[in-house]
Amino acid sequence: METSQAKAVYERRKVIAEPPFGQIENSGFRSFSLRGKEKVEAEFSLVCTVHSFKKIVKKASTGSIRLEDLKKVRKAA
């Protein structure tokens, strides 16, 4: 952590990796309801999917993205 390269990596991590976990926690998710690695992975996948869906709905409702743009992405996939 003392090298300038390590500091740069850590600075970038704060911007990219940390915010979604904080946003998920602030929305009310504090602990897993299930036990076992597979079940926890499934639960966390669901939490992340809901988080992404909420972001899409918010952007669509504010006009940042248009629903027509989402249809184009869906056709391309």
SULCORDA-V203145 format. One line per field, one symbol per residue. ss: DSSP state (2 for helix, 1 for strand, 0 for the rest). Layout:
# SULCORDA-V203145
ss=???
This chain:
# SULCORDA-V203145
ss=00022222222222220222222222000000000022222222222222222222222222000022222222220
